[in-house]
């Protein structure tokens, strides 16, 4: 298994006013004169971590990380009941990426994203293909109904019935036919205790599925009340709206990626974003090099997945 590259401290950072009362936190590390690359975190709502810098060689890359609207170090915090999520959509995030790129004076960049980050990467690249030098994706997710149903309407529950039971324990019997919408309602309940319990249960369900083998430390981190509040509210907000995408839109528009070199790292036993979507994407994007890792789950640092991601960024560094 490859090691992450050294994670150097940022040499520049800030809060960019992207409108609608939102300040988006961004940072730059690595080589200021290097090849630009931007990392897109998952969730939506998970935020970036310093360790994500390690996916890029800091001697070669000008590394840009940012926390998407409402999460991480961006403000306002979507975990707060009064936070307005009406201007937090896929297309607002695509526009935010362009604002960051222009603010930093970058002509084009490598885009790396996993899970929800792959959704945003595809939406951005299909909208601004001329700004993308390469795409590196992990755990591909396009927010189709089949993908959402797999995770929130019983698909993954067949493999993890005990953990599914914990998730639906908070759902009233009358709402069991739409667990996603029920959680969306609870996460906007005026009762802080209702919101808090729902946020932790929602976040722990996803965290418990993230690795091929149990990762209790991830479940514990996702169960942090402050993290869970923003993460769960943003995710349910996006998913009940289908991420403001037409059904199958990102796959239908994959022809716009033609000419962009790409690498897809996909765990064979990823039960959050199963391999069928990565396979569908690779079928419509000839330049994509799909790597299915036979003994990996969903997380970016699963053995095998991390190898593919770093091999890709090292290869594209030239």
C-alpha atoms as a printed R data frame, in Angstrom:
    type eleno elety resid chain resno       x      y       z
1   ATOM     1    CA   UNK     A     1   0.000  0.000   0.000
2   ATOM     2    CA   UNK     A     2   1.330  3.417  -0.956
3   ATOM     3    CA   UNK     A     3   1.894  6.108   1.625
4   ATOM     4    CA   UNK     A     4   0.268  9.491   1.369
5   ATOM     5    CA   UNK     A     5   2.503 12.313   0.250
6   ATOM     6    CA   UNK     A     6   3.725 14.733   2.964
7   ATOM     7    CA   UNK     A     7   0.973 17.089   4.095
8   ATOM     8    CA   UNK     A     8   2.506 20.532   4.277
9   ATOM     9    CA   UNK     A     9   0.788 23.428   5.932
10  ATOM    10    CA   UNK     A    10  -1.085 25.834   3.640
11  ATOM    11    CA   UNK     A    11   0.844 28.825   2.371
12  ATOM    12    CA   UNK     A    12  -2.399 30.698   1.645
13  ATOM    13    CA   UNK     A    13  -6.000 30.463   2.828
14  ATOM    14    CA   UNK     A    14  -9.101 32.570   3.168
15  ATOM    15    CA   UNK     A    15 -12.864 32.923   3.314
16  ATOM    16    CA   UNK     A    16 -14.265 33.724  -0.127
17  ATOM    17    CA   UNK     A    17 -17.583 35.551  -0.280
18  ATOM    18    CA   UNK     A    18 -19.573 33.543  -2.847
19  ATOM    19    CA   UNK     A    19 -22.829 35.390  -2.287
20  ATOM    20    CA   UNK     A    20 -26.093 34.476  -0.589
21  ATOM    21    CA   UNK     A    21 -24.455 35.162   2.779
22  ATOM    22    CA   UNK     A    22 -21.963 32.308   2.334
23  ATOM    23    CA   UNK     A    23 -18.238 32.423   3.033
24  ATOM    24    CA   UNK     A    24 -16.383 29.427   1.598
25  ATOM    25    CA   UNK     A    25 -13.128 28.438   3.246
26  ATOM    26    CA   UNK     A    26 -10.277 27.639   0.846
27  ATOM    27    CA   UNK     A    27  -6.621 26.807   1.236
28  ATOM    28    CA   UNK     A    28  -3.540 26.354  -0.961
29  ATOM    29    CA   UNK     A    29  -0.574 24.137  -0.179
30  ATOM    30    CA   UNK     A    30   2.267 22.483  -2.044
31  ATOM    31    CA   UNK     A    31   4.157 24.244  -4.841
32  ATOM    32    CA   UNK     A    32   2.733 27.729  -5.594
33  ATOM    33    CA   UNK     A    33   4.064 27.416  -9.154
34  ATOM    34    CA   UNK     A    34   3.030 23.793  -9.594
35  ATOM    35    CA   UNK     A    35   0.294 22.045 -11.531
36  ATOM    36    CA   UNK     A    36  -3.075 23.165 -10.098
37  ATOM    37    CA   UNK     A    37  -5.320 20.504  -8.547
38  ATOM    38    CA   UNK     A    38  -8.529 20.796  -6.539
39  ATOM    39    CA   UNK     A    39  -9.871 18.241  -4.084
40  ATOM    40    CA   UNK     A    40 -13.648 17.826  -3.676
41  ATOM    41    CA   UNK     A    41 -14.763 16.289  -0.398
42  ATOM    42    CA   UNK     A    42 -17.649 13.898   0.060
43  ATOM    43    CA   UNK     A    43 -20.952 14.024   1.838
44  ATOM    44    CA   UNK     A    44 -22.142 16.508   0.750
45  ATOM    45    CA   UNK     A    45 -21.314 18.139   4.030
46  ATOM    46    CA   UNK     A    46 -18.239 16.214   5.211
47  ATOM    47    CA   UNK     A    47 -15.654 18.984   4.797
48  ATOM    48    CA   UNK     A    48 -11.937 18.675   4.071
49  ATOM    49    CA   UNK     A    49  -9.168 17.350   6.308
50  ATOM    50    CA   UNK     A    50  -5.427 18.128   6.226
51  ATOM    51    CA   UNK     A    51  -4.761 14.494   5.281
52  ATOM    52    CA   UNK     A    52  -6.474 15.073   1.927
53  ATOM    53    CA   UNK     A    53  -3.455 17.150   0.868
54  ATOM    54    CA   UNK     A    54  -1.504 13.906   0.902
55  ATOM    55    CA   UNK     A    55  -3.174 12.692  -2.301
56  ATOM    56    CA   UNK     A    56  -0.892 15.054  -4.238
57  ATOM    57    CA   UNK     A    57   2.896 15.416  -4.421
58  ATOM    58    CA   UNK     A    58   3.503 18.820  -2.779
59  ATOM    59    CA   UNK     A    59   6.672 19.375  -4.788
60  ATOM    60    CA   UNK     A    60   4.728 19.170  -8.041
61  ATOM    61    CA   UNK     A    61   1.160 20.278  -7.326
62  ATOM    62    CA   UNK     A    62  -0.466 23.539  -6.360
63  ATOM    63    CA   UNK     A    63  -3.068 21.921  -4.087
64  ATOM    64    CA   UNK     A    64  -6.432 23.602  -3.520
65  ATOM    65    CA   UNK     A    65  -8.885 22.364  -0.888
66  ATOM    66    CA   UNK     A    66 -12.156 24.007   0.060
67  ATOM    67    CA   UNK     A    67 -15.072 23.294   2.366
68  ATOM    68    CA   UNK     A    68 -18.339 23.346   0.448
69  ATOM    69    CA   UNK     A    69 -21.169 25.626   1.531
70  ATOM    70    CA   UNK     A    70 -22.450 25.104   5.061
71  ATOM    71    CA   UNK     A    71 -19.815 22.667   6.339
72  ATOM    72    CA   UNK     A    72 -16.300 22.487   7.709
73  ATOM    73    CA   UNK     A    73 -14.843 25.957   8.146
74  ATOM    74    CA   UNK     A    74 -17.284 27.575   5.721
75  ATOM    75    CA   UNK     A    75 -20.079 29.702   7.142
76  ATOM    76    CA   UNK     A    76 -22.908 29.803   8.034
77  ATOM    77    CA   UNK     A    77 -23.024 26.378   9.654
78  ATOM    78    CA   UNK     A    78 -25.768 24.272   8.048
79  ATOM    79    CA   UNK     A    79 -26.149 22.402  11.326
80  ATOM    80    CA   UNK     A    80 -27.914 25.366  12.844
81  ATOM    81    CA   UNK     A    81 -31.712 25.192  12.636
82  ATOM    82    CA   UNK     A    82 -32.033 28.670  11.165
83  ATOM    83    CA   UNK     A    83 -29.449 28.089   8.422
84  ATOM    84    CA   UNK     A    84 -30.898 28.791   4.971
85  ATOM    85    CA   UNK     A    85 -30.166 25.862   2.663
86  ATOM    86    CA   UNK     A    86 -32.160 27.187  -0.291
87  ATOM    87    CA   UNK     A    87 -28.968 28.534  -1.889
88  ATOM    88    CA   UNK     A    88 -26.963 25.385  -1.201
89  ATOM    89    CA   UNK     A    89 -27.359 23.257  -4.348
90  ATOM    90    CA   UNK     A    90 -25.144 21.382  -6.782
91  ATOM    91    CA   UNK     A    91 -25.155 24.326  -9.152
92  ATOM    92    CA   UNK     A    92 -24.239 26.796  -6.438
93  ATOM    93    CA   UNK     A    93 -21.222 24.580  -5.654
94  ATOM    94    CA   UNK     A    94 -20.231 24.423  -9.332
95  ATOM    95    CA   UNK     A    95 -20.366 28.224  -9.435
96  ATOM    96    CA   UNK     A    96 -18.337 28.397  -6.196
97  ATOM    97    CA   UNK     A    97 -15.595 26.311  -7.806
98  ATOM    98    CA   UNK     A    98 -15.403 28.771 -10.669
99  ATOM    99    CA   UNK     A    99 -15.204 31.682  -8.220
100 ATOM   100    CA   UNK     A   100 -12.349 29.982  -6.367
101 ATOM   101    CA   UNK     A   101 -10.515 29.184  -9.612
102 ATOM   102    CA   UNK     A   102 -10.825 32.768 -10.822
103 ATOM   103    CA   UNK     A   103  -9.913 34.179  -7.391
104 ATOM   104    CA   UNK     A   104  -6.688 32.150  -7.415
105 ATOM   105    CA   UNK     A   105  -5.869 32.994 -11.028
106 ATOM   106    CA   UNK     A   106  -5.919 29.375 -12.177
107 ATOM   107    CA   UNK     A   107  -6.575 28.654 -15.854
108 ATOM   108    CA   UNK     A   108  -7.406 24.957 -15.467
109 ATOM   109    CA   UNK     A   109  -6.860 22.227 -12.909
110 ATOM   110    CA   UNK     A   110  -6.925 18.533 -12.169
111 ATOM   111    CA   UNK     A   111 -10.151 17.696 -10.313
112 ATOM   112    CA   UNK     A   112 -10.197 14.864  -7.754
113 ATOM   113    CA   UNK     A   113 -13.370 13.846  -5.933
114 ATOM   114    CA   UNK     A   114 -14.795 10.792  -4.254
115 ATOM   115    CA   UNK     A   115 -18.343  9.729  -3.380
116 ATOM   116    CA   UNK     A   116 -20.385 12.972  -3.416
117 ATOM   117    CA   UNK     A   117 -17.135 14.631  -4.512
118 ATOM   118    CA   UNK     A   118 -17.319 12.554  -7.708
119 ATOM   119    CA   UNK     A   119 -20.856 13.879  -8.318
120 ATOM   120    CA   UNK     A   120 -19.674 17.450  -7.995
121 ATOM   121    CA   UNK     A   121 -16.570 16.715 -10.088
122 ATOM   122    CA   UNK     A   122 -18.721 15.340 -12.918
123 ATOM   123    CA   UNK     A   123 -21.206 18.213 -12.730
124 ATOM   124    CA   UNK     A   124 -18.334 20.715 -12.851
125 ATOM   125    CA   UNK     A   125 -16.427 18.968 -15.630
126 ATOM   126    CA   UNK     A   126 -19.525 18.590 -17.790
127 ATOM   127    CA   UNK     A   127 -20.291 22.290 -17.315
128 ATOM   128    CA   UNK     A   128 -16.707 23.564 -17.700
129 ATOM   129    CA   UNK     A   129 -14.759 20.875 -19.587
130 ATOM   130    CA   UNK     A   130 -12.228 23.428 -20.785
131 ATOM   131    CA   UNK     A   131 -11.194 24.041 -17.170
132 ATOM   132    CA   UNK     A   132 -10.428 20.389 -16.362
133 ATOM   133    CA   UNK     A   133  -7.053 18.888 -17.268
134 ATOM   134    CA   UNK     A   134  -7.796 15.462 -15.734
135 ATOM   135    CA   UNK     A   135 -10.471 13.826 -13.600
136 ATOM   136    CA   UNK     A   136  -9.657 11.421 -10.773
137 ATOM   137    CA   UNK     A   137 -12.764  9.860  -9.232
138 ATOM   138    CA   UNK     A   138 -13.407  7.419  -6.407
139 ATOM   139    CA   UNK     A   139 -16.619  5.633  -5.440
140 ATOM   140    CA   UNK     A   140 -18.658  7.133  -8.270
141 ATOM   141    CA   UNK     A   141 -22.066  8.505  -7.318
142 ATOM   142    CA   UNK     A   142 -24.448 10.309  -9.687
143 ATOM   143    CA   UNK     A   143 -27.534 10.626  -7.461
144 ATOM   144    CA   UNK     A   144 -29.783  8.471  -9.638
145 ATOM   145    CA   UNK     A   145 -32.879  7.056  -7.982
146 ATOM   146    CA   UNK     A   146 -31.387  3.558  -8.063
147 ATOM   147    CA   UNK     A   147 -28.322  4.751  -6.168
148 ATOM   148    CA   UNK     A   148 -30.347  6.543  -3.496
149 ATOM   149    CA   UNK     A   149 -32.721  3.587  -3.146
150 ATOM   150    CA   UNK     A   150 -29.790  1.231  -2.676
151 ATOM   151    CA   UNK     A   151 -28.583  3.180   0.359
152 ATOM   152    CA   UNK     A   152 -31.842  4.499   1.820
153 ATOM   153    CA   UNK     A   153 -34.626  2.209   0.624
154 ATOM   154    CA   UNK     A   154 -33.480 -1.242   1.569
155 ATOM   155    CA   UNK     A   155 -30.647 -2.255  -0.769
156 ATOM   156    CA   UNK     A   156 -27.725 -2.001   1.631
157 ATOM   157    CA   UNK     A   157 -30.077 -3.077   4.434
158 ATOM   158    CA   UNK     A   158 -29.962 -6.609   3.043
159 ATOM   159    CA   UNK     A   159 -26.247 -6.735   3.901
160 ATOM   160    CA   UNK     A   160 -26.444 -4.767   7.149
161 ATOM   161    CA   UNK     A   161 -29.878 -5.469   8.668
162 ATOM   162    CA   UNK     A   162 -28.669 -4.753  12.197
163 ATOM   163    CA   UNK     A   163 -27.366 -1.292  11.287
164 ATOM   164    CA   UNK     A   164 -30.414 -0.584   9.147
165 ATOM   165    CA   UNK     A   165 -32.605 -1.412  12.134
166 ATOM   166    CA   UNK     A   166 -30.758  1.244  14.131
167 ATOM   167    CA   UNK     A   167 -31.392  3.807  11.383
168 ATOM   168    CA   UNK     A   168 -35.121  3.120  10.996
169 ATOM   169    CA   UNK     A   169 -35.717  2.863  14.747
170 ATOM   170    CA   UNK     A   170 -36.309  6.634  14.793
171 ATOM   171    CA   UNK     A   171 -38.683  6.582  11.824
172 ATOM   172    CA   UNK     A   172 -42.421  6.516  12.615
173 ATOM   173    CA   UNK     A   173 -44.264  3.512  11.192
174 ATOM   174    CA   UNK     A   174 -46.278  5.747   8.868
175 ATOM   175    CA   UNK     A   175 -43.038  7.038   7.278
176 ATOM   176    CA   UNK     A   176 -41.171  3.752   6.837
177 ATOM   177    CA   UNK     A   177 -41.829  3.786   3.076
178 ATOM   178    CA   UNK     A   178 -39.604  6.885   2.688
179 ATOM   179    CA   UNK     A   179 -36.787  6.867   5.237
180 ATOM   180    CA   UNK     A   180 -34.898  9.637   3.454
181 ATOM   181    CA   UNK     A   181 -37.806 12.067   3.564
182 ATOM   182    CA   UNK     A   182 -38.574 11.139   7.167
183 ATOM   183    CA   UNK     A   183 -35.034 12.019   8.231
184 ATOM   184    CA   UNK     A   184 -35.189 15.240   6.245
185 ATOM   185    CA   UNK     A   185 -38.286 16.169   8.263
186 ATOM   186    CA   UNK     A   186 -36.723 15.220  11.616
187 ATOM   187    CA   UNK     A   187 -33.571 17.200  10.846
188 ATOM   188    CA   UNK     A   188 -35.725 20.325  10.495
189 ATOM   189    CA   UNK     A   189 -37.747 19.652  13.634
190 ATOM   190    CA   UNK     A   190 -37.841 22.595  16.074
191 ATOM   191    CA   UNK     A   191 -36.989 20.199  18.930
192 ATOM   192    CA   UNK     A   192 -33.206 20.160  19.314
193 ATOM   193    CA   UNK     A   193 -33.236 16.640  20.778
194 ATOM   194    CA   UNK     A   194 -35.163 15.272  17.773
195 ATOM   195    CA   UNK     A   195 -32.690 16.901  15.398
196 ATOM   196    CA   UNK     A   196 -29.683 15.721  17.386
197 ATOM   197    CA   UNK     A   197 -30.754 12.079  17.568
198 ATOM   198    CA   UNK     A   198 -31.623 12.039  13.883
199 ATOM   199    CA   UNK     A   199 -28.326 13.615  12.850
200 ATOM   200    CA   UNK     A   200 -26.224 11.099  14.755
201 ATOM   201    CA   UNK     A   201 -28.243  8.088  13.578
202 ATOM   202    CA   UNK     A   202 -28.072  9.248   9.947
203 ATOM   203    CA   UNK     A   203 -24.332  9.905  10.059
204 ATOM   204    CA   UNK     A   204 -23.466  6.683  11.885
205 ATOM   205    CA   UNK     A   205 -25.361  4.598   9.307
206 ATOM   206    CA   UNK     A   206 -23.121  5.870   6.521
207 ATOM   207    CA   UNK     A   207 -19.952  5.670   8.613
208 ATOM   208    CA   UNK     A   208 -20.663  2.063   9.555
209 ATOM   209    CA   UNK     A   209 -20.622  1.076   5.863
210 ATOM   210    CA   UNK     A   210 -17.538  3.006   4.800
211 ATOM   211    CA   UNK     A   211 -14.891  0.292   4.983
212 ATOM   212    CA   UNK     A   212 -14.558 -3.303   3.902
213 ATOM   213    CA   UNK     A   213 -13.732 -4.040   7.537
214 ATOM   214    CA   UNK     A   214 -15.215 -2.293  10.595
215 ATOM   215    CA   UNK     A   215 -13.768  1.154  11.286
216 ATOM   216    CA   UNK     A   216 -15.086  2.140  14.717
217 ATOM   217    CA   UNK     A   217 -12.994  5.321  14.798
218 ATOM   218    CA   UNK     A   218 -14.819  6.623  11.709
219 ATOM   219    CA   UNK     A   219 -18.206  5.799  13.241
220 ATOM   220    CA   UNK     A   220 -17.180  7.691  16.369
221 ATOM   221    CA   UNK     A   221 -16.038 10.732  14.379
222 ATOM   222    CA   UNK     A   222 -19.239 10.802  12.326
223 ATOM   223    CA   UNK     A   223 -21.197 10.575  15.559
224 ATOM   224    CA   UNK     A   224 -19.777 13.864  16.823
225 ATOM   225    CA   UNK     A   225 -22.895 16.035  17.310
226 ATOM   226    CA   UNK     A   226 -21.466 19.160  15.664
227 ATOM   227    CA   UNK     A   227 -20.221 17.274  12.612
228 ATOM   228    CA   UNK     A   228 -23.348 15.141  12.324
229 ATOM   229    CA   UNK     A   229 -25.720 18.127  12.422
230 ATOM   230    CA   UNK     A   230 -24.306 19.778   9.302
231 ATOM   231    CA   UNK     A   231 -23.507 16.516   7.522
232 ATOM   232    CA   UNK     A   232 -26.979 15.016   7.936
233 ATOM   233    CA   UNK     A   233 -28.893 18.205   7.176
234 ATOM   234    CA   UNK     A   234 -26.910 18.911   3.994
235 ATOM   235    CA   UNK     A   235 -27.079 15.295   2.773
236 ATOM   236    CA   UNK     A   236 -30.817 14.947   3.226
237 ATOM   237    CA   UNK     A   237 -31.360 18.402   1.695
238 ATOM   238    CA   UNK     A   238 -29.453 17.332  -1.411
239 ATOM   239    CA   UNK     A   239 -30.875 13.851  -1.686
240 ATOM   240    CA   UNK     A   240 -34.572 14.687  -1.320
241 ATOM   241    CA   UNK     A   241 -34.043 17.086  -4.236
242 ATOM   242    CA   UNK     A   242 -32.099 14.568  -6.325
243 ATOM   243    CA   UNK     A   243 -29.143 16.978  -6.171
244 ATOM   244    CA   UNK     A   244 -31.059 19.223  -8.636
245 ATOM   245    CA   UNK     A   245 -30.135 16.827 -11.428
246 ATOM   246    CA   UNK     A   246 -32.451 15.259 -13.979
247 ATOM   247    CA   UNK     A   247 -32.589 11.491 -13.616
248 ATOM   248    CA   UNK     A   248 -29.411 10.091 -15.152
249 ATOM   249    CA   UNK     A   249 -28.181 13.541 -16.174
250 ATOM   250    CA   UNK     A   250 -24.505 13.070 -15.372
251 ATOM   251    CA   UNK     A   251 -24.291  9.835 -17.344
252 ATOM   252    CA   UNK     A   252 -26.329 11.239 -20.235
253 ATOM   253    CA   UNK     A   253 -23.929 14.189 -20.462
254 ATOM   254    CA   UNK     A   254 -20.735 12.148 -20.077
255 ATOM   255    CA   UNK     A   255 -19.993 12.792 -23.766
256 ATOM   256    CA   UNK     A   256 -18.884 16.248 -22.598
257 ATOM   257    CA   UNK     A   257 -15.946 14.548 -20.830
258 ATOM   258    CA   UNK     A   258 -14.531 13.175 -24.071
259 ATOM   259    CA   UNK     A   259 -10.918 14.252 -24.408
260 ATOM   260    CA   UNK     A   260 -10.417 14.574 -20.635
261 ATOM   261    CA   UNK     A   261  -8.092 11.853 -19.287
262 ATOM   262    CA   UNK     A   262  -9.504 10.152 -16.217
263 ATOM   263    CA   UNK     A   263  -9.000  7.493 -13.596
264 ATOM   264    CA   UNK     A   264 -11.763  5.839 -11.569
265 ATOM   265    CA   UNK     A   265 -10.923  3.966  -8.355
266 ATOM   266    CA   UNK     A   266 -13.821  1.745  -7.302
267 ATOM   267    CA   UNK     A   267 -14.021 -0.746  -4.444
268 ATOM   268    CA   UNK     A   268 -15.604 -4.037  -5.458
269 ATOM   269    CA   UNK     A   269 -17.356 -4.213  -2.067
270 ATOM   270    CA   UNK     A   270 -18.307 -0.559  -1.807
271 ATOM   271    CA   UNK     A   271 -21.809 -0.692  -0.314
272 ATOM   272    CA   UNK     A   272 -22.311  3.082  -0.223
273 ATOM   273    CA   UNK     A   273 -21.675  3.671  -3.928
274 ATOM   274    CA   UNK     A   274 -21.718  0.179  -5.500
275 ATOM   275    CA   UNK     A   275 -19.657 -0.486  -8.652
276 ATOM   276    CA   UNK     A   276 -22.559 -0.417 -11.112
277 ATOM   277    CA   UNK     A   277 -22.390  3.376 -11.425
278 ATOM   278    CA   UNK     A   278 -18.626  3.477 -11.987
279 ATOM   279    CA   UNK     A   279 -19.055  0.818 -14.675
280 ATOM   280    CA   UNK     A   280 -21.877  2.774 -16.342
281 ATOM   281    CA   UNK     A   281 -19.731  5.912 -16.387
282 ATOM   282    CA   UNK     A   282 -16.695  4.144 -17.845
283 ATOM   283    CA   UNK     A   283 -18.890  2.727 -20.609
284 ATOM   284    CA   UNK     A   284 -19.765  6.251 -21.771
285 ATOM   285    CA   UNK     A   285 -16.383  7.936 -21.167
286 ATOM   286    CA   UNK     A   286 -13.705  6.266 -23.323
287 ATOM   287    CA   UNK     A   287 -10.778  8.142 -21.747
288 ATOM   288    CA   UNK     A   288 -11.620  6.786 -18.273
289 ATOM   289    CA   UNK     A   289  -9.364  4.096 -16.819
290 ATOM   290    CA   UNK     A   290 -11.615  2.127 -14.464
291 ATOM   291    CA   UNK     A   291  -9.786  0.282 -11.696
292 ATOM   292    CA   UNK     A   292 -11.994 -2.043  -9.632
293 ATOM   293    CA   UNK     A   293 -10.166 -2.972  -6.445
294 ATOM   294    CA   UNK     A   294 -11.108 -6.503  -5.501
295 ATOM   295    CA   UNK     A   295 -10.701 -6.194  -1.718
296 ATOM   296    CA   UNK     A   296 -11.851 -2.653  -0.927
297 ATOM   297    CA   UNK     A   297 -14.925 -0.835   0.304
298 ATOM   298    CA   UNK     A   298 -15.804  2.839  -0.028
299 ATOM   299    CA   UNK     A   299 -13.270  5.004   1.819
300 ATOM   300    CA   UNK     A   300 -10.516  6.835  -0.054
301 ATOM   301    CA   UNK     A   301  -7.848  5.326   2.198
302 ATOM   302    CA   UNK     A   302  -8.913  1.713   1.740
303 ATOM   303    CA   UNK     A   303  -5.910 -0.397   0.658
304 ATOM   304    CA   UNK     A   304  -5.857 -0.492  -3.111
305 ATOM   305    CA   UNK     A   305  -8.034  2.594  -3.572
306 ATOM   306    CA   UNK     A   306  -5.381  4.862  -2.096
307 ATOM   307    CA   UNK     A   307  -2.791  3.221  -4.356
308 ATOM   308    CA   UNK     A   308  -4.846  3.981  -7.471
309 ATOM   309    CA   UNK     A   309  -5.508  7.590  -6.453
310 ATOM   310    CA   UNK     A   310  -1.854  8.388  -5.750
311 ATOM   311    CA   UNK     A   311  -0.651  6.526  -8.835
312 ATOM   312    CA   UNK     A   312  -3.068  8.640 -10.871
313 ATOM   313    CA   UNK     A   313  -2.017 12.002  -9.448
314 ATOM   314    CA   UNK     A   314   1.646 11.038  -9.777
315 ATOM   315    CA   UNK     A   315   1.105 10.009 -13.396
316 ATOM   316    CA   UNK     A   316  -0.811 13.173 -14.279
317 ATOM   317    CA   UNK     A   317   1.795 15.371 -12.600
318 ATOM   318    CA   UNK     A   318   3.966 15.261 -15.704
